[in-house]
Amino acid sequence: MGTLAAFLKKHTLWVGFLAVLLPLLVMLGVQFVWLARLEQVSAIAQKVTHNNYLEAIGTEVQFYYRSTAERALNIPATLFVQKRLDEVAMFWKKKPVEGVRRLFLVDFTRDPYGNYLVFDADRAELDAFPASDEALAIIVACTPWQVLSYRHGVAQSPAVRVDERNPEFRLILNPVTDDASHVVGVAGMVLDEGFFKAQILPAFIKKALPVFFPGGGAETMGVTVRDATGHVVVAKGEKPGEGDDAKDPPATARFPFVFTDWTMSLRSPGTTPEQWARANFAFNVTLSVLLAVVLMSGITLALRAANRAVRLSEMKSDFVSNVSHELRTPLASIRVFAELMRLGRVPSSEKIQEYGGYIEAESRRLSRLIDNILDFARIESGRKEYRFVPTDLREVVDGTLRTFEAHLRHSGFRVAFEGIDGPLPQAEIDQDAIGQALHNLLDNAVKYSGDSKEIGVRLGREGDELVVSVRDHGIGIPRAEQQKIFDRFHRVGTGLVHEVKGSGLGLSIVQHIVRVHGGRIVVESEPGKGSTFSFRLPLGRGATGGAAAAEVASTAPAGTGSRSEG
């Protein structure tokens, strides 16, 4: 149990990540199954919508012609019995009927075989039918009622009927019966096919599309109406090519009342309901995955930030411990030498001078450490200021080496300096800041030189840059760590590094100083062969310290960290 608790404490962030990831994966799995089911249902629903649309058009056509027939052909039987059929002509004159080629009456009260009369709209009169194919079609259609009237039979259910035995003359007929249910006549109309194709059908197609396919979907739908021979009589949208119906069967339906031998078809250009459902499924799955990826990315970033905060907290704890050690070491040396001198235990003036030198060197070391900490605080808050003046970089390097000499001598190190003959061009730099950067590199080299006691310092010019390099022959830095050593408080994960105390700020401050000067710092290192740190400063720089410091502090605060330096 204790082992599990320790594992959970050590890997809290990963446990939290898995606690979020697993439910999310389960949710995605359930959603995938639901979307797969929705794909099937969507295809069915799309087919139903197509069929309902065609059914709606058929219903509209039926309602139009049935209501028109009931309004125009509902003739009272008394007008036939009382010989007042001229009133029917006046009624039709006052209320003309659209979509009708001809209106006619058949009177069985005057002639048992039927008196066939056609309405002349111009004269508002009823005339005898001339012999024609149209007259023949009407006679054939009315024959059942003529026979029933001749035999004085009773009409069981007189209602509007359609006769389409001759497709050229489509008829709507309404038998007229008296109170005894005897047929006394027939009122009828011959439909105008041209008007139906040009006016009625396109209007109904256009009216129903946005109802069933809102949101712009109506514009993509293709509606085709074919007659009994298969000829396209009405087409909305792109006409299907040959073989398209075989490869991609559209939704089809026939008209229920008139034009029953005509066929309506509906298709979505380029997509069947199944294809539409699959595309919708793919879109939803893709969207779900993308949202999951975005969510996981956000969670990952949050966990990384939390992990970074935890590591930073640990680094800061190490920083406090290391700084405490770094402060105690020079203070202890100063105290010991001062105590010896105070108690008079120093036998000679040479020793007094030597101890004084140690005290001075440790005091300088202590001052440098405090300066590093204060500079880091200023850098983090954006208040670090620099004063750029034309300066001979050789003088800065020489002065820094002289200042560091006592510490080097006390540690048994030897510095091999390599310069160039002749004067160097002056560079606009902050002398104290560059001296501090070089001092940090030297201090870093001393700490990590291992058994080697030689440090190389090189000053030179390469093109338009001045180069200062510090080389040691110590433990070196693994390649994977070379980009991290400039992160604040970072320490290379090797045993020797952790044996050496340091504030973890030296290289971070060096990088910041070099960047403020418009330069760059480069590290070359191999484990076991030592390291070379070089900073390159451009010539001819013109910058103001405050502005430059503020800019770098805001864009790359503190460059941060060192492999172990103080």
C-alpha positions in Angstrom: 0.0 0.0 0.0 2.8 2.3 0.9 4.5 1.6 -2.5 1.3 2.5 -4.3 0.9 5.7 -2.4 4.5 6.6 -3.1 4.0 5.9 -6.8 0.8 8.0 -7.0 2.6 10.9 -5.3 5.5 10.7 -7.6 3.4 10.5 -10.7 0.4 12.6 -9.7 0.3 14.5 -13.0 0.3 11.4 -15.1 -2.4 9.8 -12.9 -4.5 12.9 -13.4 -3.9 12.8 -17.2 -5.0 9.2 -17.4 -8.0 10.0 -15.2 -9.1 12.5 -17.8 -8.0 10.5 -20.9 -9.8 7.3 -20.1 -13.3 8.8 -19.7 -12.7 10.8 -22.8 -11.8 7.7 -24.8 -14.9 5.9 -23.4 -17.0 9.0 -24.4 -15.5 9.0 -27.9 -16.2 5.2 -28.3 -19.8 5.7 -27.2 -20.2 8.7 -29.5 -18.7 6.7 -32.4 -21.3 3.9 -31.9 -24.0 6.5 -31.6 -22.8 8.2 -34.8 -22.7 4.9 -36.7 -26.3 4.3 -35.7 -27.2 7.8 -36.6 -25.6 7.3 -40.0 -28.1 4.4 -40.7 -31.1 6.4 -39.3 -30.1 9.5 -41.3 -30.0 7.6 -44.5 -33.5 6.3 -43.8 -34.7 9.7 -42.7 -33.3 11.3 -45.9 -35.1 8.7 -48.1 -38.4 9.4 -46.1 -37.9 13.1 -46.6 -37.5 12.6 -50.4 -40.6 10.4 -50.6 -42.6 12.8 -48.5 -41.6 15.7 -50.7 -42.8 13.8 -53.8 -46.0 12.8 -52.0 -46.6 16.5 -51.1 -46.4 17.5 -54.7 -48.9 14.8 -55.7 -51.2 15.9 -52.9 -51.0 19.5 -54.0 -51.8 18.6 -57.6 -54.7 16.4 -56.5 -56.1 19.1 -54.2 -55.9 21.7 -57.0 -57.7 19.7 -59.6 -60.2 18.1 -57.2 -61.2 21.5 -55.7 -61.3 23.1 -59.2 -63.6 20.3 -60.4 -65.9 20.4 -57.4 -66.2 24.2 -57.7 -66.8 24.2 -61.5 -68.7 20.9 -62.1 -71.0 20.9 -59.1 -74.2 21.7 -61.2 -77.6 21.4 -59.6 -79.9 18.7 -61.1 -82.8 21.2 -61.4 -81.0 23.1 -64.1 -81.1 19.9 -66.3 -84.6 19.0 -65.4 -86.0 22.5 -65.9 -84.0 23.1 -69.1 -82.0 26.0 -67.6 -78.5 24.9 -68.8 -77.8 28.4 -70.1 -77.4 29.5 -66.5 -74.4 27.0 -66.3 -72.8 28.9 -69.2 -73.3 32.2 -67.4 -71.7 30.7 -64.2 -68.7 29.4 -66.2 -68.4 32.8 -67.8 -68.3 34.7 -64.5 -65.9 32.3 -62.9 -63.4 31.1 -65.4 -61.4 27.9 -64.6 -57.6 27.9 -65.0 -55.8 24.8 -66.3 -58.8 23.6 -68.3 -58.9 23.3 -72.1 -62.6 22.7 -72.4 -65.8 22.6 -70.2 -68.7 20.5 -71.3 -72.2 19.1 -70.3 -74.0 15.9 -71.3 -77.8 16.2 -70.8 -79.7 12.9 -70.5 -83.1 14.7 -69.9 -83.6 15.7 -73.5 -82.0 12.7 -75.3 -81.7 9.3 -73.6 -78.4 8.8 -75.5 -77.1 12.2 -74.3 -77.1 15.7 -75.6 -73.4 16.7 -75.7 -72.8 20.4 -75.3 -69.5 22.3 -75.2 -69.0 25.7 -73.6 -67.9 28.6 -75.8 -66.2 31.1 -73.5 -66.2 33.9 -76.1 -70.0 33.8 -76.6 -70.9 32.4 -73.1 -73.1 29.8 -74.8 -73.4 26.0 -75.0 -73.0 24.6 -78.4 -73.3 21.1 -79.9 -70.1 19.1 -80.0 -68.5 18.9 -83.4 -67.2 15.5 -84.4 -63.6 15.1 -83.3 -61.2 12.9 -81.4 -61.9 15.0 -78.3 -65.7 14.4 -78.7 -65.1 10.7 -79.1 -63.0 10.6 -75.9 -65.8 12.4 -74.0 -68.5 10.0 -75.4 -66.5 7.0 -74.4 -65.9 8.4 -70.9 -69.6 9.2 -70.4 -71.0 5.9 -71.8 -71.3 4.1 -68.4 -73.6 7.0 -67.1 -75.5 7.1 -70.4 -76.3 3.4 -70.0 -77.2 3.8 -66.3 -79.5 6.7 -67.2 -81.1 4.9 -70.1 -82.0 2.0 -67.8 -83.2 4.3 -65.1 -80.6 2.9 -62.7 -79.6 4.4 -59.4 -76.1 5.9 -59.1 -74.6 4.4 -56.0 -71.9 6.9 -55.2 -71.9 9.8 -57.6 -68.5 11.6 -57.2 -65.9 13.3 -59.3 -64.0 10.8 -61.5 -61.0 10.9 -63.8 -60.7 9.3 -67.2 -57.3 9.1 -68.7 -57.8 6.2 -71.2 -56.7 8.6 -73.9 -53.6 10.5 -72.6 -54.2 13.3 -75.1 -57.6 14.1 -73.5 -57.5 13.8 -69.8 -61.0 14.3 -68.4 -62.5 15.0 -65.0 -66.2 14.1 -64.8 -68.9 14.8 -62.3 -72.2 12.8 -62.7 -75.3 14.9 -61.8 -78.2 13.0 -60.1 -81.7 14.0 -59.0 -83.4 13.4 -55.7 -84.0 9.7 -56.7 -80.3 9.3 -57.5 -81.0 8.9 -61.2 -78.3 10.3 -63.5 -79.7 13.4 -65.3 -76.5 14.6 -66.8 -72.7 14.9 -66.6 -70.5 18.0 -66.1 -66.9 17.7 -67.2 -63.7 19.3 -68.1 -60.8 18.5 -70.5 -57.5 19.3 -68.8 -54.9 21.6 -70.4 -51.6 19.6 -70.3 -49.5 22.5 -71.4 -50.8 24.8 -68.6 -50.1 22.0 -66.1 -46.5 21.6 -67.3 -45.7 25.3 -67.6 -47.6 26.8 -64.6 -49.0 24.4 -62.1 -46.3 21.8 -61.7 -43.3 24.2 -61.5 -45.1 26.3 -58.9 -45.8 23.3 -56.7 -42.2 22.0 -57.0 -40.8 25.4 -56.1 -43.2 25.9 -53.2 -42.5 22.5 -51.5 -38.6 22.5 -51.8 -37.8 25.0 -49.0 -40.3 23.4 -46.8 -38.6 19.9 -46.9 -35.1 21.1 -47.6 -34.4 24.3 -45.6 -31.1 26.1 -45.2 -30.1 26.3 -48.9 -30.6 22.6 -49.5 -33.4 23.3 -51.9 -31.0 24.8 -54.4 -29.1 21.5 -54.8 -32.1 19.3 -55.3 -33.0 18.0 -58.8 -36.7 17.3 -59.6 -37.7 15.5 -62.8 -41.1 14.7 -64.2 -41.5 12.2 -67.1 -44.6 11.3 -69.1 -45.7 7.7 -69.8 -43.1 7.4 -72.7 -40.2 8.4 -70.4 -39.8 11.8 -72.0 -38.8 14.6 -69.5 -41.7 17.1 -69.4 -40.5 19.2 -66.3 -37.0 19.4 -64.8 -35.8 21.5 -62.0 -32.0 21.5 -61.5 -29.5 19.4 -63.4 -31.0 16.7 -65.6 -29.8 13.2 -64.9 -27.6 11.7 -67.6 -28.1 8.4 -69.3 -27.5 5.5 -66.9 -27.6 7.8 -63.8 -30.9 6.4 -62.6 -29.5 2.8 -62.8 -26.3 3.7 -60.9 -28.0 6.0 -58.4 -31.7 5.3 -58.1 -33.6 8.4 -57.1 -36.8 8.7 -55.1 -39.8 8.2 -57.4 -43.6 8.6 -57.1 -46.6 8.9 -59.4 -49.4 11.5 -59.3 -52.4 10.1 -57.3 -55.4 11.8 -59.0 -54.6 13.0 -62.5 -51.6 12.5 -64.8 -51.3 9.1 -63.0 -49.1 7.7 -65.7 -46.5 10.4 -65.2 -43.5 9.8 -62.8 -41.8 12.2 -60.5 -38.2 11.7 -59.4 -36.0 13.5 -56.9 -32.2 13.3 -56.5 -29.4 15.2 -54.7 -26.8 15.9 -57.4 -23.7 13.9 -56.6 -24.9 12.4 -53.3 -27.4 9.7 -52.5 -29.0 9.6 -49.0 -26.5 6.9 -48.1 -23.6 9.0 -49.3 -25.0 12.0 -47.5 -25.3 10.0 -44.3 -21.8 8.7 -44.7 -20.4 12.2 -45.3 -22.3 13.5 -42.3 -21.0 10.6 -40.2 -17.4 11.3 -41.3 -17.8 15.0 -40.6 -19.2 14.3 -37.1 -16.5 11.8 -36.3 -13.8 14.1 -37.5 -15.2 17.0 -35.5 -15.4 14.9 -32.4 -11.8 13.7 -32.8 -10.6 17.3 -33.4 -12.5 18.6 -30.4 -11.0 15.7 -28.4 -7.5 16.5 -29.7 -8.0 20.2 -28.8 -9.3 19.2 -25.3 -6.4 16.8 -24.8 -4.0 19.4 -26.0 -5.4 21.9 -23.5 -5.2 19.3 -20.7 -1.7 18.4 -21.8 -0.6 22.0 -21.8 -2.2 22.5 -18.4 -0.5 19.4 -17.0 2.8 20.5 -18.5 2.4 23.9 -16.9 1.6 22.2 -13.6 4.5 19.8 -14.0 6.8 22.7 -14.8 5.6 24.6 -11.8 6.3 21.6 -9.6 9.8 21.2 -11.0 10.4 24.9 -10.7 9.3 24.8 -7.1 11.7 21.9 -6.5 14.5 23.8 -8.4 13.8 26.9 -6.2 14.1 24.7 -3.1 17.5 23.4 -4.4 18.4 27.0 -5.2 17.8 28.1 -1.7 19.8 25.2 -0.3 22.7 25.8 -2.8 22.8 29.5 -2.2 22.9 28.9 1.5 25.9 26.7 1.0 27.5 29.2 -1.4 27.1 31.9 1.2 28.4 29.8 4.1 31.6 28.7 2.3 33.2 32.1 1.8 31.9 33.4 5.1 33.4 30.4 6.9 36.8 31.0 5.2 36.7 34.7 6.1 35.8 33.9 9.7 38.6 31.4 10.1 41.3 33.7 8.6 40.0 36.7 10.6 39.9 34.6 13.8 43.5 33.5 13.3 44.6 37.1 12.8 42.6 38.4 15.7 44.1 35.8 18.1 47.6 36.6 16.9 48.4 33.2 15.7 49.8 34.4 12.4 53.6 34.2 12.8 54.7 36.5 10.0 53.7 39.5 8.0 53.8 37.4 4.8 51.2 35.1 6.3 49.1 38.1 7.3 49.3 39.3 3.7 48.4 35.9 2.4 45.4 35.5 4.7 44.4 39.0 3.8 44.4 38.0 0.2 42.2 35.0 0.9 39.8 37.2 2.9 39.7 39.7 0.0 39.2 36.9 -2.6 36.4 35.3 -0.6 34.8 38.7 -0.1 34.9 39.3 -3.8 33.4 35.8 -4.4 30.6 36.6 -1.8 30.0 39.9 -3.5 29.8 38.2 -6.9 27.2 35.7 -5.6 25.1 38.5 -4.1 25.4 40.5 -7.3 24.2 37.5 -9.3 21.2 37.1 -7.1 20.4 40.8 -7.2 20.9 40.9 -11.0 18.6 37.9 -11.5 15.9 39.7 -9.5 16.3 42.8 -11.5 16.2 40.9 -14.8 13.1 39.0 -13.7 11.3 42.3 -12.9 12.6 44.1 -16.0 14.5 46.7 -14.0 18.1 45.7 -15.0 19.8 48.7 -16.7 23.0 48.8 -18.8 25.3 51.6 -19.8 26.8 51.1 -23.2 30.0 53.0 -23.9 32.8 52.4 -26.5 35.2 50.1 -24.7 38.3 48.0 -25.5 37.2 44.5 -24.8 40.8 43.4 -24.1 40.9 45.7 -21.0 37.6 44.2 -19.7 39.0 40.6 -20.1 42.3 41.5 -18.5 40.6 43.2 -15.6 38.3 40.3 -15.0 41.2 37.8 -15.0 43.2 40.0 -12.5 40.1 40.1 -10.2 39.7 36.3 -10.5 43.4 35.6 -10.1 43.3 35.1 -6.3 40.5 32.6 -6.5 42.3 30.7 -9.3 45.6 30.7 -7.3 43.8 29.5 -4.2 42.2 26.7 -6.1 45.4 25.7 -7.9 44.2 26.7 -11.4 46.3 28.1 -14.2 44.8 30.3 -16.9 46.1 30.1 -20.5 45.2 33.3 -22.2 45.2 33.6 -26.0 44.7 37.0 -27.6 45.6 38.6 -31.0 48.4 40.9 -31.8 47.5 44.5 -32.4 44.6 46.6 -31.1 41.0 45.5 -31.3 38.2 47.8 -32.5 36.2 49.3 -29.7 32.7 47.9 -29.0 29.8 49.6 -27.4 29.3 47.5 -24.2 28.5 47.7 -20.6 31.9 46.9 -19.0 30.6 45.7 -15.6 28.0 43.4 -17.3 30.5 41.8 -19.7 33.0 41.4 -16.8 30.3 39.7 -14.8 29.5 37.4 -17.7 33.1 36.4 -18.1 33.5 36.0 -14.3 30.5 33.6 -14.3 32.0 31.5 -17.1 35.3 31.3 -15.3 33.7 30.4 -12.0 31.7 27.7 -13.9 34.9 26.3 -15.5 36.6 26.1 -12.1 33.7 24.2 -10.5 33.5 21.6 -13.3 37.1 21.1 -14.4 37.4 18.0 -12.2 41.0 16.9 -11.8 42.2 19.2 -14.6 43.6 22.5 -13.3 43.9 24.4 -16.6 41.5 26.8 -18.1 41.8 28.5 -21.5 40.6 32.0 -22.3 40.6 33.2 -25.8 39.9 36.7 -27.2 39.6 37.3 -30.9 37.7 38.8 -33.8 35.7 36.9 -36.4 34.3 39.1 -39.1 32.1 41.7 -37.5 32.0 40.0 -34.1 34.3 39.9 -31.1 34.6 36.5 -29.5 35.4 35.6 -25.9 35.8 31.9 -25.1 36.3 30.0 -21.9 37.4 26.4 -22.1 37.8 23.8 -19.4 38.9 20.1 -19.6 36.4 18.8 -17.1 33.3 16.6 -17.1 31.6 18.0 -20.1 27.9 18.3 -20.9 25.7 15.7 -22.6 24.3 16.9 -25.9 20.7 16.4 -24.7 21.4 18.9 -21.9 23.2 21.6 -23.9 20.0 23.5 -24.7 18.7 23.2 -21.1 21.7 24.5 -19.3 20.4 28.1 -19.9 17.1 27.3 -18.2 17.0 28.9 -14.8 17.8 26.6 -11.9 18.5 23.7 -14.3 21.2 21.3 -13.3 22.6 18.5 -15.4 21.6 15.1 -14.2 25.0 13.7 -13.4 26.4 12.7 -10.1 29.4 15.1 -10.1 27.2 18.0 -10.9 25.0 17.4 -7.9 28.1 17.2 -5.7 29.0 20.8 -6.6 26.9 23.5 -5.1 25.7 26.5 -7.1 22.9 29.0 -7.4 21.8 27.9 -10.8 21.8 31.5 -12.1 25.2 32.0 -13.7 24.6 30.9 -17.3 21.2 32.3 -17.2 22.6 35.8 -16.4 25.4 35.3 -19.0 22.9 34.6 -21.7 20.8 37.6 -20.8 23.7 40.0 -20.8 25.0 38.7 -24.1 21.5 39.0 -25.7 21.1 42.6 -24.4 24.4 43.4 -26.3 22.8 41.9 -29.4 25.1 38.9 -29.3 24.8 35.2 -28.8 26.4 32.5 -26.6 27.5 29.1 -28.0 28.4 26.0 -26.1 30.6 23.1 -27.5 31.0 20.1 -25.2 31.5 16.4 -25.0 31.1 14.3 -21.9 34.6 13.6 -20.4 36.4 16.1 -22.7 35.4 19.4 -21.3 33.3 22.4 -22.5 33.9 25.6 -24.3 31.6 28.6 -23.8 31.9 31.4 -26.3 30.0 34.7 -26.4 30.0 36.7 -29.6 29.4 40.5 -29.5 28.7 42.5 -32.7 30.8 45.5 -33.5 29.3 48.9 -34.2 26.4 48.4 -31.8 24.4 51.4 -30.7 21.9 50.7 -28.0 20.6 52.3 -24.8 20.9 50.1 -21.8 17.4 50.6 -20.3 15.6 50.0 -23.5 17.7 47.0 -24.5 17.4 45.5 -21.1 13.6 46.0 -21.0 13.3 44.4 -24.5 15.3 41.3 -23.7 13.7 41.0 -20.3 10.3 40.9 -21.9 11.1 38.6 -24.8 13.5 36.2 -23.1 13.6 36.8 -19.4 16.9 35.7 -17.9 17.8 33.2 -20.6 17.8 31.2 -17.3 19.8 28.6 -15.6 23.2 26.9 -15.6 24.5 23.4 -15.5 25.5 24.0 -11.9 27.2 27.3 -11.7 27.1 29.9 -9.0 
